[in-house]
Structures are given as C-alpha cells and as structure tokens.
C-alpha cells in the first residue's frame, strides 16, 4: 500500500508519523513544496503528537530537545480568567511539548529516514491537483501524476469555504504575534492570559518566546489591540509584529473516497488548549478505521462532525462566564456562548454525563466519546471555569 501525505507543516509531519507507526508494509510519501513558508510562532502539542513522533522517528526530549528548541508542556496556566489564576494539567505520565515549527519537518524527517529508509520517501514540488477515483488517488506534482492508495491532504487553509461550516460562536478571529528573542524559562506550561479584547497565549522555547494576542476585529480596532499588547509586554514589545486574521470552521466532509482532509484543510478553531491537535489525530484514526477496520465513510465523517461540534461546545464553555474584564468583547462573548450552549442538545447530553460520571464507572457510550480530555479532568476543568 502507498500512502501520500501532502503538505509538510506540523500536521503533515504528524500524519507521516501516525501512518508509519500504525501500518506495516506500507510506503509513506511526503509531498511538499519547500518554498512555501510557515508563520513560525512556536507551537504547543497534545500528548498524541509526542507519542507518535517517538514511535515513528525516535525523537525524545531527553536526547533531542535542543534540535527543536523544545521545552516540556505539562499544563496551561490561566491568568485573569478568574479572581485567582489556576492551572489545567496534562495527566501524568503523559506530556506535550513546545517546539519551533520552523524546524519540525527537517528534524523529524531526518530521523525517520534513518529509522525507516525502506518505507519513507519524499517528493518535492508544487502540488497542482489531487484527483479522487475509485481505485486510486492521484497527486499531480509539477504536471506529473503520482498514484496512491490513500492521500492525506494537509495543504493548509482552503481556498474557498463553500464546503465548510463556518463557526460564528467562537469569538476571536485575529491575532498579533509578538516574538521575543530570549528564552521562555517560566516553566513547563503555556500561558493563556485573558485581556479586555480576548486572550493572549505565551509559548516558551529554549531560545525565544512566542506571544499571540487574540481578538475580534469586528469588536476591537487593531490599534486598540496593539496599544494593550504594548501595555502588557512593556519593554518586551516587538515593533515588528506579525498579524493575521482567520475564520473558525470545519469541513462538511472529511473523508471522501481515498482522500482525507487533515490539518487546517479539515478544521481550524482558535488555539485554546490546543484542542485542534487532538482533532487532527482523530482524523488520521478515522481514516485508519475506514481502511483497516471496515468502518463506513459515512460513519467516520459523522463521528468527526460530532467531535468538531463537541469541541465548539468546549470552547464556548471556557468563554461563557467571562473573565476579570468587563468590556464590550466579554459582554458580547458571554451572551453568545451561553445562548449557544443553552440551545445545544449535544452539550446538554455531554454536561449531564460529565457531572454524573464517577471514577470507576463504565466507559461512556460510543456516541459520547468526543471530549478533549478524560472525564475526571473534565470535571476538574468545569469546577474551575463554571
């Protein structure tokens, strides 16, 4: 079997690792254009990522952390969301990492080539098209056809949102990125700091820090967001800000025949708790179940849609009781998120099960398995935010 992963961002690397790890006798091809640049803020991961890259490439923090400018991630610290700051934890012994996403492709692929030289291959060039047919999927690279059994499309944001559900309830749609060229040595956690206009993440790397100020450009003028970022960062404010706007969305169909959408081609939600990374792992698992476990394409798509809706509820829950700030952003956001959750039948079912769950209870019914965390972690999360 030949499997192609198109795109070489973080999800492209994750997908290569995932399919190498969970298949035997397959050939995995990474297809990418080295001239396409990434944003390069720095990135945080979930536990699936560190697990998959270890088994596929041998990357381990004890030996290789410096190669990715990486630090451990064991928690998120929530600042200014409630009267007292607090942490949400990654349950031991698992861990995530913060890493330099400019480096992830070369570092991990170099290790994979040494570990699996007979299974891993690269094709460099511009992808002109991906064609789905009954007996194969074809990737057209610089005018040349390459045929595969499965293609994982990780080529980033869609060019059109016609085939996507756009999510209005998620309240932020813009970011200002402030890079500080000194170590992020505050500890093994990511910052989630509430502001009058939304919130700000802080990612600690060994040699630099990445701070992203998230806001809604329909509520807050950019100039106002910049001024408050200056106020927070003080002498650490970098006048060479990067900025971007985004939509929150998920695909109406993730699996179509022999092609799987993954990464930003499948879904983009704002980066609270890095839950999109959990979703990307489930995209690979859903396709694996179709190919090797006989699951239907319809069932796999339905489960991914249910999971996406559940993650929207998770994000809405974080916002629904606001923060320490009384501002137009928070007043609008609280009303919108509370209304969404009140009208969500899925959330009512989820919440009832979460509150009634006790450690040692039987596993929840299959159609409920959509949470980003284990249920006991969810209960702790709800206690802190509700």
N, C-alpha and C positions, 0 to 999 in steps of 0.2 A: 504493500500500500504506500502511496505517495501523498504526503500532506504538505500544502503550502501555507505559510503564514506571511501575509502581505503587510508590510509596514514594520518598522524597527524601533518604535517608541517603547515605552515601558510595557504596554500590553502585548506588543509584538514579541518582546523578549519573554514575557511571562507565558505566552501561548506556546512558543517554541519549547520552553522548559516543561510545560504541562504535558504536551503531546509526546515528547521524548520520554518523560517519566512513566506515563500510563499506557504506552503502547510498546509492543515488542515486534521487531522485524520490519518496522516502518521506516521510510526515509522522510525526513523532515527538511523542507526547504524554506529558508528565509529569503523573501524577495523584497528588495528595498532600493530606494534612490538615496545615495549618501549625500546628495546635495540639498535635500530637504532638511531645514533646520527646525529645532525644537525650542520651546520657550526657556527651559533650563532654570526654573526657580529653585529646584531641590524638591524632593518628593518623599512622602511617607508611605509605608506599605502596611498591609494586613499580614496576618500570620501565614496565609496560604502562599504568599509570594516567597517568603524566606524558605518555606518548606520545599516548594517546587524548584527554586534555583539551586538549593543544596543538592537535591537528588539528581538533577539533570546536569549540573556543572561542577559540583563540589565546592561552590562558594560558601565560606563560613566566616563569620565575623572574627573568630579567634585568629585566623590566619590572613584574611584578605580585606579587612575593613578599610585599610588605607587606600586600596585600589579604587574604591568607590567613594572615598571621602566620607565614609559612612559612620553613623552613630546608632546605638540601640534606641528602639522605641518600645517603651513598656507601659505608656499611659498617655492620656491627654489631660492637660491642666486647663480648667475652665476659669477664666478670670473675668470678673464684672458681670457674670450672668446671674448671680445671686448675692446676698449680703456677704456670704463667706465664699472664697474661692475653694474649688474642690477638684479632685482627680476622678477620671474614669480609667479603669485598669484593663490591660491585656492580661488574661488569666494565665498564671504560670503553669507549666514551664515554657509556654509559647512566647514569642516576641516578634515585633516588627522591626523595621529599620528605617532610618532617614538616609537618603543617598543622593549623590549628584547624578541627575538623569542625563547629563551630557555624556557620562562615562559608561552607563549601564550596558549598552549594546556591545562595545568593544571588549569590556572586561568579561562579561558572561559568555559571549560567543567564543572568545579565545579559549576559555576553559572547556566549553562544550566540544570544540574541535579536537582537543586533546583527549577528551573522555570518550567521545563517540564519533571518530573520524569516518566510520563506515555508514553512519546514519544521518549526519547533519551536513547540509550543503547550503551555499549562498548563491543567489543570482542578483547581481546589481544592475539597475537600470530603471527607467521610468515605466510605471505600470499604465498602459493605455486603456485596458479594459479587463474585466473579469466576466467570463461567459459561463452560464449555467446550462448544462444539458443532462439528459437522462443518465448517460453512462460515464460522464466525466465533467470536470470543471476546468476551464481554460483561462490561464492568466496570460495576457498579451503584454510582453515586455519589449519596449522599443521596436514594436512591429512584429515580434516573433512570438509564436504560440508555444506555451508550455502547459502540458496536460497533467492533471492531478485527480486523485480520488476525492479529496476534500480541500477546500480553500477556507482559511480563516482570514477575513477581511478586517485588518486593523489600520486602515489608512486615514484615520482621524475624522474630523468633523465632516458631516455630509454636506454636499454642495447645495442640496435642496432639502427642505423639511416636510415635503409633501407626504412622505412615507413614515412620518414620525408623529408621536403625541407630544405636543409642547405643554409644559407644566407651568401654570401661572402661579400656583400657590407657593412655590419655592421663591423666597423674596429677594435674593441678590442676583444681579446679572452683570456686574462689572468688577474689575479688580485692578488695583495699583500694586505693583511689585517693587519692593524696596530691598535691594541686596546689600548686605553689609559684609565687607571683606575682612572679617575676623572670626575666630572660632565661636560656634554656638555651644558654649560649655556650661549651660544652666542645668543639664541633667538629661535623663533618658526619656524625655517626653516632648510632645508637640504642644505649643500654645494655641488655645482658642480663646481669644480675648474679645469680649463684646465691646462695641463702640456705639456712639449715638446713631451711626448710619448703617450698622450691620455688625460685622465682626472682623477680626484680623487673625490670621494664622502665623505662627512662627516655627520655622523648621531649622533645627541645629545640625550643621555639618561640622566636620573636623576643621575646615579652613574658612568657612563662611556661614552666614545666616541668611535665610530667605524669609521675608515677611510679605504677606499678601493682605491688602486692605480691601475687603469685600463690601460692596454697597449696591444700591439700586439707583441707576442713573435717571429713572423717572421720578424719583423722590428727592434724591440728593444731587445737586450740581457737582460736577467733577471738582471745581475749585474749592468747594466746601470740604469735600473728602480729602483733598490734598492738604488743606490747611490743618485738618485734625490729625492727619498722618504726621505732619511736621511736628505738631504739638506732642504726640506720643513719642516719636523717635528722637526728638531734640537734636543733639549733635550727631546722631546716627542716621539722620535723614539723608538719603542719596538723591541728589537733584536729577540724576539720570534714571528716572522712573521708567519701568516698563508698564504698559497698560493694555488691557484687553476687555472686551465685552463678550458675553456668551448667552446662549439660550440653555434652559433646562429641558431635557426631552428624553424620550426613549423610543425605540423602533416599534412600529406596529407589527413587524415580523422579524425575528432574529435569525431564524434558520429558514433558508429557502433552498430546498433540494440539497445540493452538495456544498452550499456556501453558508458560512456562519459570519454574521456581523459581530465584531467584538471591539472593546475599547470605546473611543468616542464615536465610532461608527454605529455602535449599539445603543449607547446611553451616555448622557452627560448630566450629572447632578452636581451642584456645588460641593466643595470638598469637606463638609462637616464629617468628622470621624472617619474620613477616607473610605466610606462605605461603597463607593463605586468600585474600588478594587476588589471587594468581596463579590460584587455582582459580576465582574469580568471573569472571575474564577468559575462562577456558576454557569456562565455562557459556555465555557470550554467543557464543563461537566455535562451540560445538557446535550451538546453535540456528541460527546463521547457515548452518552446513553442511547442516542439515536443510532449511532454507527455500530456499537458493540453490544448493546443490551436490548435492542429491538423496540425501544420506545418510539412512539409515533412523532412525526414532526409537529403535528398539531398539539399534542400533549406537551412537548418540550417548550413550544412557543407560549402556550397558555401558562405554564409554570413560571417562565421567565417574566411574563407580563404581570402575574400575581406578585412576584418578588419585587419588581420595579414599583408597583403600587404600594407595597408594604414599606419600601424604603422612603417613598414620598411621605407616608404617614410618620415614619421615624423622624424625618427632618422637620415635619410640621410640629411634632410633639416637642422637639427641642425649642422651637420658636414660640409656642403658643402662650407661655406665661411670661414672655418678655425677658428683660434684663434689668440692670440697675438704672438704665437710662429711660427717661420719659421724653420721647422725641417723635416727630412725625413717622419716621421709619418704624419704630417699635409699636406705635398705636395702630398703624395700618396693618402691620405684620401679624400682631396678636389677633386682631379681628378676623383676618383672612384665614389664618391657620386653625383657629378654633372652629370657624364655620366649616372648613374642610373636614376636620376630624369628626365634628358632630354629624356630618352627612355621609361619612364613610362607613358603610356596613362592614367592610373588611376590618377597619380599625376597632369597631365595637367587638367583633369576634376576637381579635388579637388581644385587646386590652382585658377582656373577661378571662381569657385563658392565662395571660401573664399573671394577673392578680390571684388567680385560683391555684396556680402551679406551686407545688412544694417539692423541694429536692427529694429525689427518690420516686417521684410519680412516673407513670409510664410515659413513653415518648409521645409527643403530641401527634394528632392525626396528620397524615401526609400533606393535606392541602393547607396546613398551618405552618409548614416549615419554610418560613420566609424571613425570619428575623435576622438582623445582622449579628446578633450575639446569642450566647446561651441564655436560657430563661432566667437563671439566678442573677446573671449580670444585668439583664433587662430590668429585673425587679429593683436592683440597686440603682440603676440609671433613672428609673421612674421616680424613686424616692427622692433623688437629688434634684430632679427637674420639676416635679409636679407641685 
